[in-house]
């Protein structure tokens, strides 16, 4: 799985990156049917514009014939990514349903 974790105007410590990778790993069960070189996951983190103590997370999954985006906002980067991953799981379920051939 190709992935990238980016901090926009903020630094992402190694332990936070490890926790984010755990959350992203939950998406593997939806991507097992795809070859590893056909999708890419990017996580972008930045401070919330209205409340700088909060973090905004954007999880971007580039798939064949689709690009999915999910956002999360929370007091920690890990929780923001967790919320975005929950939304991304829903989107990936819908994506896989669209790919199923009709009987």
Gaussian input, Z-matrix of N, CA and C with variables (Angstrom, degrees):
# hf/3-21g

backbone

0 1
 N
 C     1     B1
 C     2     B2     1     A1
 N     3     B3     2     A2     1     D1
 C     4     B4     3     A3     2     D2
 C     5     B5     4     A4     3     D3
 N     6     B6     5     A5     4     D4
 C     7     B7     6     A6     5     D5
 C     8     B8     7     A7     6     D6
 N     9     B9     8     A8     7     D7
 C    10    B10     9     A9     8     D8
 C    11    B11    10    A10     9     D9
 N    12    B12    11    A11    10    D10
 C    13    B13    12    A12    11    D11
 C    14    B14    13    A13    12    D12
 N    15    B15    14    A14    13    D13
 C    16    B16    15    A15    14    D14
 C    17    B17    16    A16    15    D15
 N    18    B18    17    A17    16    D16
 C    19    B19    18    A18    17    D17
 C    20    B20    19    A19    18    D18
 N    21    B21    20    A20    19    D19
 C    22    B22    21    A21    20    D20
 C    23    B23    22    A22    21    D21
 N    24    B24    23    A23    22    D22
 C    25    B25    24    A24    23    D23
 C    26    B26    25    A25    24    D24
 N    27    B27    26    A26    25    D25
 C    28    B28    27    A27    26    D26
 C    29    B29    28    A28    27    D27
 N    30    B30    29    A29    28    D28
 C    31    B31    30    A30    29    D29
 C    32    B32    31    A31    30    D30
 N    33    B33    32    A32    31    D31
 C    34    B34    33    A33    32    D32
 C    35    B35    34    A34    33    D33
 N    36    B36    35    A35    34    D34
 C    37    B37    36    A36    35    D35
 C    38    B38    37    A37    36    D36
 N    39    B39    38    A38    37    D37
 C    40    B40    39    A39    38    D38
 C    41    B41    40    A40    39    D39
 N    42    B42    41    A41    40    D40
 C    43    B43    42    A42    41    D41
 C    44    B44    43    A43    42    D42
 N    45    B45    44    A44    43    D43
 C    46    B46    45    A45    44    D44
 C    47    B47    46    A46    45    D45
 N    48    B48    47    A47    46    D46
 C    49    B49    48    A48    47    D47
 C    50    B50    49    A49    48    D48
 N    51    B51    50    A50    49    D49
 C    52    B52    51    A51    50    D50
 C    53    B53    52    A52    51    D51
 N    54    B54    53    A53    52    D52
 C    55    B55    54    A54    53    D53
 C    56    B56    55    A55    54    D54
 N    57    B57    56    A56    55    D55
 C    58    B58    57    A57    56    D56
 C    59    B59    58    A58    57    D57
 N    60    B60    59    A59    58    D58
 C    61    B61    60    A60    59    D59
 C    62    B62    61    A61    60    D60
 N    63    B63    62    A62    61    D61
 C    64    B64    63    A63    62    D62
 C    65    B65    64    A64    63    D63
 N    66    B66    65    A65    64    D64
 C    67    B67    66    A66    65    D65
 C    68    B68    67    A67    66    D66
 N    69    B69    68    A68    67    D67
 C    70    B70    69    A69    68    D68
 C    71    B71    70    A70    69    D69
 N    72    B72    71    A71    70    D70
 C    73    B73    72    A72    71    D71
 C    74    B74    73    A73    72    D72
 N    75    B75    74    A74    73    D73
 C    76    B76    75    A75    74    D74
 C    77    B77    76    A76    75    D75
 N    78    B78    77    A77    76    D76
 C    79    B79    78    A78    77    D77
 C    80    B80    79    A79    78    D78
 N    81    B81    80    A80    79    D79
 C    82    B82    81    A81    80    D80
 C    83    B83    82    A82    81    D81
 N    84    B84    83    A83    82    D82
 C    85    B85    84    A84    83    D83
 C    86    B86    85    A85    84    D84
 N    87    B87    86    A86    85    D85
 C    88    B88    87    A87    86    D86
 C    89    B89    88    A88    87    D87
 N    90    B90    89    A89    88    D88
 C    91    B91    90    A90    89    D89
 C    92    B92    91    A91    90    D90
 N    93    B93    92    A92    91    D91
 C    94    B94    93    A93    92    D92
 C    95    B95    94    A94    93    D93
 N    96    B96    95    A95    94    D94
 C    97    B97    96    A96    95    D95
 C    98    B98    97    A97    96    D96
 N    99    B99    98    A98    97    D97
 C   100   B100    99    A99    98    D98
 C   101   B101   100   A100    99    D99
 N   102   B102   101   A101   100   D100
 C   103   B103   102   A102   101   D101
 C   104   B104   103   A103   102   D102
 N   105   B105   104   A104   103   D103
 C   106   B106   105   A105   104   D104
 C   107   B107   106   A106   105   D105
 N   108   B108   107   A107   106   D106
 C   109   B109   108   A108   107   D107
 C   110   B110   109   A109   108   D108
 N   111   B111   110   A110   109   D109
 C   112   B112   111   A111   110   D110
 C   113   B113   112   A112   111   D111
 N   114   B114   113   A113   112   D112
 C   115   B115   114   A114   113   D113
 C   116   B116   115   A115   114   D114
 N   117   B117   116   A116   115   D115
 C   118   B118   117   A117   116   D116
 C   119   B119   118   A118   117   D117
 N   120   B120   119   A119   118   D118
 C   121   B121   120   A120   119   D119
 C   122   B122   121   A121   120   D120
 N   123   B123   122   A122   121   D121
 C   124   B124   123   A123   122   D122
 C   125   B125   124   A124   123   D123
 N   126   B126   125   A125   124   D124
 C   127   B127   126   A126   125   D125
 C   128   B128   127   A127   126   D126
 N   129   B129   128   A128   127   D127
 C   130   B130   129   A129   128   D128
 C   131   B131   130   A130   129   D129
 N   132   B132   131   A131   130   D130
 C   133   B133   132   A132   131   D131
 C   134   B134   133   A133   132   D132
 N   135   B135   134   A134   133   D133
 C   136   B136   135   A135   134   D134
 C   137   B137   136   A136   135   D135
 N   138   B138   137   A137   136   D136
 C   139   B139   138   A138   137   D137
 C   140   B140   139   A139   138   D138
 N   141   B141   140   A140   139   D139
 C   142   B142   141   A141   140   D140
 C   143   B143   142   A142   141   D141
 N   144   B144   143   A143   142   D142
 C   145   B145   144   A144   143   D143
 C   146   B146   145   A145   144   D144
 N   147   B147   146   A146   145   D145
 C   148   B148   147   A147   146   D146
 C   149   B149   148   A148   147   D147
 N   150   B150   149   A149   148   D148
 C   151   B151   150   A150   149   D149
 C   152   B152   151   A151   150   D150
 N   153   B153   152   A152   151   D151
 C   154   B154   153   A153   152   D152
 C   155   B155   154   A154   153   D153
 N   156   B156   155   A155   154   D154
 C   157   B157   156   A156   155   D155
 C   158   B158   157   A157   156   D156
 N   159   B159   158   A158   157   D157
 C   160   B160   159   A159   158   D158
 C   161   B161   160   A160   159   D159
 N   162   B162   161   A161   160   D160
 C   163   B163   162   A162   161   D161
 C   164   B164   163   A163   162   D162
 N   165   B165   164   A164   163   D163
 C   166   B166   165   A165   164   D164
 C   167   B167   166   A166   165   D165
 N   168   B168   167   A167   166   D166
 C   169   B169   168   A168   167   D167
 C   170   B170   169   A169   168   D168
 N   171   B171   170   A170   169   D169
 C   172   B172   171   A171   170   D170
 C   173   B173   172   A172   171   D171
 N   174   B174   173   A173   172   D172
 C   175   B175   174   A174   173   D173
 C   176   B176   175   A175   174   D174
 N   177   B177   176   A176   175   D175
 C   178   B178   177   A177   176   D176
 C   179   B179   178   A178   177   D177
 N   180   B180   179   A179   178   D178
 C   181   B181   180   A180   179   D179
 C   182   B182   181   A181   180   D180
 N   183   B183   182   A182   181   D181
 C   184   B184   183   A183   182   D182
 C   185   B185   184   A184   183   D183
 N   186   B186   185   A185   184   D184
 C   187   B187   186   A186   185   D185
 C   188   B188   187   A187   186   D186
 N   189   B189   188   A188   187   D187
 C   190   B190   189   A189   188   D188
 C   191   B191   190   A190   189   D189
 N   192   B192   191   A191   190   D190
 C   193   B193   192   A192   191   D191
 C   194   B194   193   A193   192   D192
 N   195   B195   194   A194   193   D193
 C   196   B196   195   A195   194   D194
 C   197   B197   196   A196   195   D195
 N   198   B198   197   A197   196   D196
 C   199   B199   198   A198   197   D197
 C   200   B200   199   A199   198   D198
 N   201   B201   200   A200   199   D199
 C   202   B202   201   A201   200   D200
 C   203   B203   202   A202   201   D201
 N   204   B204   203   A203   202   D202
 C   205   B205   204   A204   203   D203
 C   206   B206   205   A205   204   D204
 N   207   B207   206   A206   205   D205
 C   208   B208   207   A207   206   D206
 C   209   B209   208   A208   207   D207
 N   210   B210   209   A209   208   D208
 C   211   B211   210   A210   209   D209
 C   212   B212   211   A211   210   D210
 N   213   B213   212   A212   211   D211
 C   214   B214   213   A213   212   D212
 C   215   B215   214   A214   213   D213
 N   216   B216   215   A215   214   D214
 C   217   B217   216   A216   215   D215
 C   218   B218   217   A217   216   D216
 N   219   B219   218   A218   217   D217
 C   220   B220   219   A219   218   D218
 C   221   B221   220   A220   219   D219
 N   222   B222   221   A221   220   D220
 C   223   B223   222   A222   221   D221
 C   224   B224   223   A223   222   D222
 N   225   B225   224   A224   223   D223
 C   226   B226   225   A225   224   D224
 C   227   B227   226   A226   225   D225
 N   228   B228   227   A227   226   D226
 C   229   B229   228   A228   227   D227
 C   230   B230   229   A229   228   D228
 N   231   B231   230   A230   229   D229
 C   232   B232   231   A231   230   D230
 C   233   B233   232   A232   231   D231
 N   234   B234   233   A233   232   D232
 C   235   B235   234   A234   233   D233
 C   236   B236   235   A235   234   D234
 N   237   B237   236   A236   235   D235
 C   238   B238   237   A237   236   D236
 C   239   B239   238   A238   237   D237
 N   240   B240   239   A239   238   D238
 C   241   B241   240   A240   239   D239
 C   242   B242   241   A241   240   D240
 N   243   B243   242   A242   241   D241
 C   244   B244   243   A243   242   D242
 C   245   B245   244   A244   243   D243
 N   246   B246   245   A245   244   D244
 C   247   B247   246   A246   245   D245
 C   248   B248   247   A247   246   D246
 N   249   B249   248   A248   247   D247
 C   250   B250   249   A249   248   D248
 C   251   B251   250   A250   249   D249
 N   252   B252   251   A251   250   D250
 C   253   B253   252   A252   251   D251
 C   254   B254   253   A253   252   D252
 N   255   B255   254   A254   253   D253
 C   256   B256   255   A255   254   D254
 C   257   B257   256   A256   255   D255
 N   258   B258   257   A257   256   D256
 C   259   B259   258   A258   257   D257
 C   260   B260   259   A259   258   D258
 N   261   B261   260   A260   259   D259
 C   262   B262   261   A261   260   D260
 C   263   B263   262   A262   261   D261
 N   264   B264   263   A263   262   D262
 C   265   B265   264   A264   263   D263
 C   266   B266   265   A265   264   D264
 N   267   B267   266   A266   265   D265
 C   268   B268   267   A267   266   D266
 C   269   B269   268   A268   267   D267
 N   270   B270   269   A269   268   D268
 C   271   B271   270   A270   269   D269
 C   272   B272   271   A271   270   D270
 N   273   B273   272   A272   271   D271
 C   274   B274   273   A273   272   D272
 C   275   B275   274   A274   273   D273
 N   276   B276   275   A275   274   D274
 C   277   B277   276   A276   275   D275
 C   278   B278   277   A277   276   D276
 N   279   B279   278   A278   277   D277
 C   280   B280   279   A279   278   D278
 C   281   B281   280   A280   279   D279
 N   282   B282   281   A281   280   D280
 C   283   B283   282   A282   281   D281
 C   284   B284   283   A283   282   D282
 N   285   B285   284   A284   283   D283
 C   286   B286   285   A285   284   D284
 C   287   B287   286   A286   285   D285
 N   288   B288   287   A287   286   D286
 C   289   B289   288   A288   287   D287
 C   290   B290   289   A289   288   D288
 N   291   B291   290   A290   289   D289
 C   292   B292   291   A291   290   D290
 C   293   B293   292   A292   291   D291
 N   294   B294   293   A293   292   D292
 C   295   B295   294   A294   293   D293
 C   296   B296   295   A295   294   D294
 N   297   B297   296   A296   295   D295
 C   298   B298   297   A297   296   D296
 C   299   B299   298   A298   297   D297
 N   300   B300   299   A299   298   D298
 C   301   B301   300   A300   299   D299
 C   302   B302   301   A301   300   D300
 N   303   B303   302   A302   301   D301
 C   304   B304   303   A303   302   D302
 C   305   B305   304   A304   303   D303
 N   306   B306   305   A305   304   D304
 C   307   B307   306   A306   305   D305
 C   308   B308   307   A307   306   D306

   B1=1.4424
   B2=1.5203
   B3=1.2980
   B4=1.4534
   B5=1.5264
   B6=1.3188
   B7=1.4564
   B8=1.5207
   B9=1.3307
   B10=1.4592
   B11=1.5258
   B12=1.3211
   B13=1.4620
   B14=1.5216
   B15=1.3298
   B16=1.4656
   B17=1.5217
   B18=1.3158
   B19=1.4588
   B20=1.5166
   B21=1.3161
   B22=1.4653
   B23=1.5241
   B24=1.3083
   B25=1.4631
   B26=1.5252
   B27=1.3308
   B28=1.4583
   B29=1.5232
   B30=1.3099
   B31=1.4532
   B32=1.5285
   B33=1.3214
   B34=1.4657
   B35=1.5256
   B36=1.3433
   B37=1.4742
   B38=1.5283
   B39=1.3314
   B40=1.4678
   B41=1.5300
   B42=1.3326
   B43=1.4690
   B44=1.5276
   B45=1.3163
   B46=1.4609
   B47=1.5241
   B48=1.3232
   B49=1.4676
   B50=1.5208
   B51=1.3196
   B52=1.4629
   B53=1.5252
   B54=1.3238
   B55=1.4660
   B56=1.5224
   B57=1.3215
   B58=1.4663
   B59=1.5212
   B60=1.3324
   B61=1.4678
   B62=1.5227
   B63=1.3314
   B64=1.4622
   B65=1.5278
   B66=1.3266
   B67=1.4663
   B68=1.5242
   B69=1.3175
   B70=1.4632
   B71=1.5296
   B72=1.3169
   B73=1.4563
   B74=1.5151
   B75=1.3218
   B76=1.4646
   B77=1.5228
   B78=1.3249
   B79=1.4663
   B80=1.5267
   B81=1.3383
   B82=1.4726
   B83=1.5226
   B84=1.3318
   B85=1.4662
   B86=1.5357
   B87=1.3277
   B88=1.4573
   B89=1.5284
   B90=1.3312
   B91=1.4575
   B92=1.5245
   B93=1.3255
   B94=1.4642
   B95=1.5187
   B96=1.3222
   B97=1.4630
   B98=1.5259
   B99=1.3240
   B100=1.4657
   B101=1.5256
   B102=1.3351
   B103=1.4682
   B104=1.5342
   B105=1.3230
   B106=1.4687
   B107=1.5209
   B108=1.3044
   B109=1.4655
   B110=1.5254
   B111=1.3428
   B112=1.4663
   B113=1.5152
   B114=1.3296
   B115=1.4583
   B116=1.5236
   B117=1.3295
   B118=1.4575
   B119=1.5200
   B120=1.3304
   B121=1.4636
   B122=1.5235
   B123=1.3231
   B124=1.4718
   B125=1.5220
   B126=1.3197
   B127=1.4624
   B128=1.5215
   B129=1.3240
   B130=1.4635
   B131=1.5296
   B132=1.3165
   B133=1.4595
   B134=1.5143
   B135=1.3232
   B136=1.4626
   B137=1.5151
   B138=1.3267
   B139=1.4575
   B140=1.5315
   B141=1.3136
   B142=1.4536
   B143=1.5260
   B144=1.3177
   B145=1.4656
   B146=1.5285
   B147=1.3275
   B148=1.4668
   B149=1.5211
   B150=1.3308
   B151=1.4505
   B152=1.5262
   B153=1.3244
   B154=1.4667
   B155=1.5296
   B156=1.3366
   B157=1.4579
   B158=1.5281
   B159=1.3264
   B160=1.4600
   B161=1.5171
   B162=1.3161
   B163=1.4551
   B164=1.5184
   B165=1.3169
   B166=1.4593
   B167=1.5235
   B168=1.3248
   B169=1.4632
   B170=1.5200
   B171=1.3043
   B172=1.4575
   B173=1.5261
   B174=1.3263
   B175=1.4617
   B176=1.5163
   B177=1.3071
   B178=1.4558
   B179=1.5223
   B180=1.3446
   B181=1.4566
   B182=1.5234
   B183=1.3088
   B184=1.4666
   B185=1.5224
   B186=1.3332
   B187=1.4636
   B188=1.5228
   B189=1.3253
   B190=1.4697
   B191=1.5356
   B192=1.2787
   B193=1.4686
   B194=1.5209
   B195=1.3176
   B196=1.4660
   B197=1.5213
   B198=1.3299
   B199=1.4587
   B200=1.5228
   B201=1.3262
   B202=1.4483
   B203=1.5230
   B204=1.3329
   B205=1.4595
   B206=1.5189
   B207=1.3172
   B208=1.4571
   B209=1.5256
   B210=1.3122
   B211=1.4609
   B212=1.5270
   B213=1.3187
   B214=1.4544
   B215=1.5138
   B216=1.3268
   B217=1.4678
   B218=1.5123
   B219=1.3325
   B220=1.4600
   B221=1.5221
   B222=1.3287
   B223=1.4608
   B224=1.5226
   B225=1.3447
   B226=1.4631
   B227=1.5281
   B228=1.3087
   B229=1.4730
   B230=1.5243
   B231=1.3298
   B232=1.4616
   B233=1.5286
   B234=1.3323
   B235=1.4611
   B236=1.5248
   B237=1.3089
   B238=1.4680
   B239=1.5290
   B240=1.3355
   B241=1.4657
   B242=1.5292
   B243=1.3184
   B244=1.4596
   B245=1.5334
   B246=1.3228
   B247=1.4650
   B248=1.5308
   B249=1.3171
   B250=1.4645
   B251=1.5301
   B252=1.3282
   B253=1.4661
   B254=1.5270
   B255=1.3192
   B256=1.4656
   B257=1.5267
   B258=1.3192
   B259=1.4693
   B260=1.5232
   B261=1.3290
   B262=1.4642
   B263=1.5288
   B264=1.3239
   B265=1.4667
   B266=1.5305
   B267=1.3196
   B268=1.4644
   B269=1.5247
   B270=1.3054
   B271=1.4603
   B272=1.5307
   B273=1.3257
   B274=1.4637
   B275=1.5265
   B276=1.3533
   B277=1.4676
   B278=1.5274
   B279=1.3269
   B280=1.4665
   B281=1.5292
   B282=1.3180
   B283=1.4672
   B284=1.5250
   B285=1.3380
   B286=1.4595
   B287=1.5279
   B288=1.3212
   B289=1.4787
   B290=1.5165
   B291=1.3236
   B292=1.4698
   B293=1.5155
   B294=1.3301
   B295=1.4586
   B296=1.5322
   B297=1.3282
   B298=1.4633
   B299=1.5251
   B300=1.3213
   B301=1.4692
   B302=1.5368
   B303=1.3066
   B304=1.4650
   B305=1.5202
   B306=1.3452
   B307=1.4819
   B308=1.4944
   A1=108.30
   A2=116.86
   A3=121.64
   A4=108.28
   A5=116.42
   A6=119.85
   A7=109.89
   A8=113.79
   A9=120.73
   A10=107.21
   A11=116.94
   A12=122.33
   A13=106.74
   A14=115.43
   A15=121.13
   A16=109.29
   A17=116.20
   A18=121.62
   A19=108.71
   A20=116.65
   A21=121.59
   A22=107.19
   A23=117.64
   A24=123.90
   A25=112.52
   A26=116.40
   A27=120.76
   A28=108.83
   A29=116.02
   A30=120.98
   A31=108.63
   A32=116.22
   A33=121.48
   A34=107.80
   A35=116.91
   A36=119.81
   A37=112.10
   A38=115.34
   A39=121.46
   A40=112.24
   A41=117.89
   A42=119.67
   A43=111.21
   A44=116.96
   A45=120.42
   A46=109.60
   A47=116.64
   A48=119.81
   A49=111.17
   A50=117.65
   A51=120.95
   A52=110.70
   A53=117.34
   A54=120.80
   A55=110.98
   A56=116.68
   A57=120.72
   A58=110.08
   A59=117.08
   A60=120.55
   A61=111.68
   A62=117.59
   A63=120.60
   A64=110.38
   A65=116.26
   A66=120.41
   A67=110.85
   A68=116.92
   A69=121.01
   A70=110.34
   A71=116.52
   A72=120.85
   A73=113.22
   A74=117.40
   A75=121.27
   A76=112.07
   A77=116.67
   A78=120.30
   A79=111.69
   A80=117.72
   A81=121.57
   A82=112.94
   A83=116.54
   A84=119.11
   A85=111.94
   A86=117.16
   A87=120.90
   A88=112.20
   A89=116.34
   A90=120.82
   A91=113.03
   A92=118.39
   A93=121.21
   A94=112.66
   A95=118.45
   A96=121.73
   A97=112.90
   A98=116.54
   A99=120.94
   A100=110.79
   A101=118.01
   A102=120.00
   A103=109.88
   A104=116.62
   A105=121.11
   A106=113.90
   A107=118.27
   A108=119.45
   A109=113.18
   A110=118.43
   A111=120.04
   A112=113.20
   A113=118.70
   A114=119.71
   A115=110.45
   A116=114.96
   A117=122.01
   A118=107.72
   A119=117.07
   A120=121.76
   A121=108.89
   A122=115.57
   A123=121.34
   A124=108.33
   A125=116.55
   A126=122.46
   A127=107.44
   A128=116.54
   A129=121.25
   A130=108.08
   A131=115.58
   A132=121.87
   A133=109.62
   A134=115.91
   A135=120.12
   A136=109.23
   A137=116.29
   A138=121.02
   A139=109.01
   A140=115.14
   A141=121.29
   A142=108.82
   A143=116.74
   A144=121.05
   A145=112.27
   A146=117.68
   A147=120.96
   A148=112.99
   A149=116.85
   A150=121.24
   A151=108.50
   A152=118.62
   A153=121.89
   A154=114.26
   A155=118.92
   A156=120.50
   A157=111.18
   A158=117.80
   A159=122.26
   A160=109.77
   A161=115.92
   A162=122.38
   A163=110.05
   A164=115.98
   A165=122.45
   A166=107.35
   A167=115.91
   A168=121.05
   A169=108.82
   A170=115.79
   A171=122.33
   A172=106.71
   A173=116.25
   A174=121.48
   A175=106.57
   A176=115.50
   A177=123.50
   A178=108.00
   A179=116.55
   A180=120.89
   A181=108.25
   A182=116.31
   A183=121.68
   A184=107.75
   A185=115.73
   A186=123.41
   A187=109.17
   A188=116.70
   A189=117.99
   A190=109.42
   A191=117.27
   A192=124.58
   A193=113.71
   A194=119.62
   A195=120.59
   A196=110.92
   A197=114.25
   A198=121.66
   A199=105.95
   A200=116.74
   A201=121.80
   A202=109.89
   A203=116.32
   A204=122.38
   A205=109.13
   A206=116.28
   A207=121.43
   A208=108.07
   A209=115.48
   A210=120.56
   A211=110.51
   A212=115.47
   A213=122.05
   A214=109.18
   A215=116.15
   A216=121.61
   A217=107.38
   A218=116.27
   A219=120.43
   A220=109.99
   A221=115.14
   A222=120.05
   A223=112.67
   A224=117.25
   A225=120.41
   A226=109.49
   A227=115.81
   A228=120.49
   A229=110.47
   A230=116.88
   A231=120.39
   A232=111.46
   A233=116.51
   A234=119.82
   A235=110.78
   A236=117.78
   A237=120.84
   A238=110.01
   A239=117.14
   A240=120.80
   A241=109.80
   A242=117.05
   A243=120.67
   A244=110.87
   A245=116.93
   A246=120.72
   A247=111.52
   A248=116.31
   A249=120.08
   A250=110.68
   A251=117.56
   A252=121.21
   A253=110.56
   A254=117.92
   A255=120.83
   A256=109.95
   A257=116.84
   A258=120.47
   A259=111.00
   A260=117.16
   A261=120.97
   A262=110.68
   A263=117.79
   A264=120.81
   A265=110.19
   A266=116.72
   A267=120.67
   A268=110.56
   A269=116.77
   A270=120.57
   A271=111.67
   A272=117.14
   A273=120.52
   A274=111.43
   A275=117.34
   A276=119.93
   A277=110.08
   A278=116.16
   A279=120.86
   A280=111.01
   A281=117.58
   A282=122.15
   A283=110.12
   A284=116.59
   A285=120.53
   A286=111.34
   A287=116.98
   A288=119.77
   A289=110.49
   A290=116.76
   A291=120.46
   A292=111.85
   A293=117.28
   A294=121.13
   A295=113.58
   A296=116.38
   A297=119.51
   A298=110.49
   A299=116.68
   A300=119.16
   A301=110.16
   A302=114.64
   A303=119.02
   A304=109.14
   A305=117.88
   A306=119.60
   A307=112.53
   D1=126.86
   D2=176.30
   D3=-90.60
   D4=132.51
   D5=-179.08
   D6=-147.16
   D7=162.58
   D8=177.73
   D9=-146.70
   D10=133.99
   D11=174.82
   D12=-115.74
   D13=121.56
   D14=-174.55
   D15=-123.78
   D16=134.25
   D17=171.78
   D18=-105.15
   D19=119.29
   D20=179.27
   D21=-95.02
   D22=116.41
   D23=-176.66
   D24=58.15
   D25=26.43
   D26=175.38
   D27=-157.03
   D28=155.21
   D29=178.32
   D30=-99.10
   D31=139.66
   D32=179.88
   D33=-108.94
   D34=108.76
   D35=-178.65
   D36=-64.16
   D37=159.01
   D38=-178.31
   D39=-57.83
   D40=-42.86
   D41=-178.43
   D42=-66.90
   D43=-34.14
   D44=176.17
   D45=-67.79
   D46=-40.89
   D47=177.16
   D48=-61.18
   D49=-39.50
   D50=179.02
   D51=-63.82
   D52=-41.50
   D53=178.44
   D54=-67.27
   D55=-37.53
   D56=177.71
   D57=-64.76
   D58=-40.11
   D59=177.71
   D60=-62.67
   D61=-34.63
   D62=175.39
   D63=-61.01
   D64=-44.70
   D65=179.51
   D66=-65.19
   D67=-42.80
   D68=-179.92
   D69=-65.50
   D70=-32.74
   D71=178.89
   D72=-58.38
   D73=-24.60
   D74=177.98
   D75=-65.89
   D76=-18.08
   D77=179.61
   D78=-80.14
   D79=-13.84
   D80=-178.20
   D81=-55.66
   D82=-38.70
   D83=-176.64
   D84=-63.40
   D85=-22.00
   D86=178.51
   D87=-89.57
   D88=-16.02
   D89=-173.25
   D90=-110.69
   D91=8.86
   D92=-176.31
   D93=-66.22
   D94=-26.71
   D95=-178.89
   D96=-76.95
   D97=-12.46
   D98=-175.77
   D99=-102.10
   D100=140.63
   D101=173.26
   D102=-62.26
   D103=145.40
   D104=-176.23
   D105=-57.75
   D106=-28.64
   D107=-177.01
   D108=-86.61
   D109=6.14
   D110=-178.76
   D111=-103.74
   D112=-2.58
   D113=177.84
   D114=-138.77
   D115=159.32
   D116=-175.85
   D117=-145.32
   D118=134.84
   D119=179.34
   D120=-115.97
   D121=130.64
   D122=178.63
   D123=-127.01
   D124=132.35
   D125=176.57
   D126=-116.65
   D127=120.89
   D128=178.52
   D129=-114.56
   D130=129.20
   D131=-179.91
   D132=-118.86
   D133=139.49
   D134=172.17
   D135=-154.16
   D136=166.65
   D137=179.18
   D138=-74.77
   D139=142.26
   D140=177.85
   D141=-64.10
   D142=137.75
   D143=-177.08
   D144=-67.24
   D145=-36.95
   D146=-177.88
   D147=-83.26
   D148=-33.43
   D149=-179.20
   D150=-134.46
   D151=96.64
   D152=-175.34
   D153=-61.13
   D154=-14.69
   D155=177.32
   D156=-77.53
   D157=-15.37
   D158=179.74
   D159=-97.27
   D160=158.77
   D161=-179.11
   D162=-118.26
   D163=137.58
   D164=172.86
   D165=-101.19
   D166=136.30
   D167=177.38
   D168=-122.91
   D169=136.85
   D170=176.00
   D171=-123.31
   D172=118.76
   D173=176.28
   D174=-105.81
   D175=122.13
   D176=-175.13
   D177=-119.86
   D178=120.53
   D179=178.71
   D180=-116.18
   D181=117.82
   D182=177.12
   D183=-96.47
   D184=117.97
   D185=-178.23
   D186=-120.01
   D187=167.55
   D188=173.54
   D189=-61.89
   D190=125.03
   D191=176.56
   D192=69.85
   D193=13.74
   D194=179.27
   D195=-160.94
   D196=153.84
   D197=172.97
   D198=-134.67
   D199=119.53
   D200=-175.99
   D201=-109.16
   D202=139.83
   D203=179.56
   D204=-127.06
   D205=138.24
   D206=175.26
   D207=-138.48
   D208=141.56
   D209=-178.03
   D210=-121.00
   D211=150.66
   D212=174.49
   D213=-143.89
   D214=144.80
   D215=177.94
   D216=-131.56
   D217=129.10
   D218=-179.31
   D219=-160.18
   D220=176.84
   D221=-177.15
   D222=-76.40
   D223=-18.68
   D224=175.98
   D225=-127.23
   D226=156.02
   D227=179.24
   D228=-63.53
   D229=-40.08
   D230=-178.72
   D231=-62.06
   D232=-43.90
   D233=-179.05
   D234=-69.82
   D235=-37.01
   D236=177.82
   D237=-62.41
   D238=-42.36
   D239=177.96
   D240=-66.35
   D241=-40.30
   D242=178.01
   D243=-56.98
   D244=-45.94
   D245=179.16
   D246=-64.10
   D247=-39.46
   D248=178.77
   D249=-67.27
   D250=-37.46
   D251=179.50
   D252=-65.96
   D253=-38.20
   D254=177.00
   D255=-59.32
   D256=-45.02
   D257=177.88
   D258=-66.28
   D259=-38.60
   D260=-179.84
   D261=-65.78
   D262=-36.89
   D263=177.09
   D264=-58.78
   D265=-43.96
   D266=177.96
   D267=-60.88
   D268=-45.23
   D269=-179.28
   D270=-64.50
   D271=-38.93
   D272=179.31
   D273=-68.12
   D274=-36.19
   D275=174.96
   D276=-60.11
   D277=-45.42
   D278=179.02
   D279=-64.35
   D280=-39.65
   D281=178.89
   D282=-61.08
   D283=-45.66
   D284=-179.68
   D285=-65.97
   D286=-34.96
   D287=178.02
   D288=-64.95
   D289=-38.06
   D290=179.33
   D291=-67.73
   D292=-27.53
   D293=-178.37
   D294=-81.99
   D295=-18.01
   D296=-178.73
   D297=-64.60
   D298=134.66
   D299=177.27
   D300=-72.24
   D301=147.51
   D302=177.25
   D303=-74.00
   D304=141.29
   D305=179.81
   D306=-71.20

